[in-house]
Amino acid sequence: MSGERAGIDVVTFGCRLNTYESEVMKREAEAAGLGELAGGAVIFNTCAVTGEAVRQARQAIRKARRENPAARIIVTGCAAQTDPAGFAGMEEVDLVLGNEEKLRAHNYRALPDFGVNDTEKARVNDIMSVTETASHMVDAIEGRARAFVQVQNGCDHRCTFCIIPYGRGNSRSVPMGAVVEQVKRLAGNGYREVVLSGVDMTSYGADLPGAPRLGRLVRTILRQVPDLDRLRLSSIDSIEADGDLMEAIATEPRLMPHLHLSLQAGDDMVLKRMKRRHLRDDSIRFCEDVRRLRPDIVFGADIIAGFPTETEAMFQNSLSIVEACGLTHLHVFPYSPREGTPAARMPQVARRTVKDRAARLREAGERAHRRHLEALAGTVQRVLVEREGLGRTEGFTLVALGEGEPGQIVTVRIAGHDGSRLVAEPLHAAAA
């Protein structure tokens, strides 16, 4: 196999922003000639949000080397940005690139194959020195029925549990015209749904001339790209939702009725120790306000279980916010200390307790999700087909269905659910 050209394989971990960037990375790596190498190349776009995410990346890298002994292995993403020496020290790894470096073709030529000294294994600069986020145009997202567009990168906040700002740098926004142009391009290529993504999306625009907010961006996209059927937002920080965004939620049917909230906890003391900018009542009030504006809204949320100093009473407040906010799709993170963060130096909760609380949160989330599925029985839904037999409603609920090609939007009646997803039947079958 040593003389065989195996092309480029990009393995993506973590967030939707990574998914978008992986498409850019593959294009840039191809431009650098990596696809012509004997044995090809495997690029790992890693995530650092939890210690488990880093462990999984290391495990996948070792597996890739065993399965592809002749391939060049490149590691990048947030885990590589925050621990370049650790990944450079892995014998399986040929090159480590930072989050800014991974988006430029010339950095992929740093492989020994291109004549660069083998000791220059890590090319990771200070991410805090990056002050702009360029718009990297993509025509498609491989293997995806929906497309992701980066509108913002980095974060100016310093939550005590989070290492991501050290992987992504400070907040910087893509100019509005470039975002609109990218959405037009994707809609023109047949994408029916586009998802706006970023690290701290609701901080969008603060660094741009005139400081436009996320709501203005959303309304501008919908006005200037009339051919786009569905616009969706990835995770937002509800405390930063601006008036234009609330207006868009209330009046724009093409803005999907699904918001994923960065809540993290439901207890005020825990939120303060996390250095979050909202309190429990802020989250509840936001959900109530949005539900009045858009009764069909569906909420998801990130919640951390077992944050340092969390007592059982504090945890009960996080548990009860699932009901208080009417959450449907829950992402539960058992707290794990990230070296270099303030929370890692706080008094830790016993691991057994952390795991138990995470399990209880997941159970609460599953009960809430089941109620949501039951409430949709008998309704008519427009579903974007993701792959054969599966799609998502406008509220991002998974549906098993028997019609439609990936990328199509089909109208179905919900016959019931199987405990984890909706089960659809064609409208004509229901009428018969």
Buried (B, 14 or more C-beta within 10 A) or exposed (E): EEEEEBBBBBBBBBBBBBBBBBBBBBBBBBBBBBBEBBBBBBBBBBBBBBBEBBEBBBEBBBEBBEEBEEBBBBBBBBBBBBBBEBBBEBEBBBBBBBBBBBBBBEBBBBBBBEEBEEEEBBBBBEBEEBEEBBBBEBEEBEEBBBBBBBBBBBBEBEBBBBBBBBBBBBBBBBBBEBBBBBBBBBBEEEBBBBBBBBBBBBBBBBBBEEEBBBBBBBBBBBEBBEEBBBBBBBBBBBBBBBEBBBBBBEEBEBBBBBBBBBBBBBBBBBBEBBBBEBBBEBBBBBBEBBBEBBEEBBBBBBBBBBBBEBEEEBBBBBBBBBEBBBBBBBBBBBBBBBEEBBBBEBEBBEEEBBEBBBEBBBBBBEEBBBEBBEEBEEEEBBBBBBEEEBBBBBBBBBBBBEBBEBBBBBEBBBBEBEEEBBBBBBBEEBEE
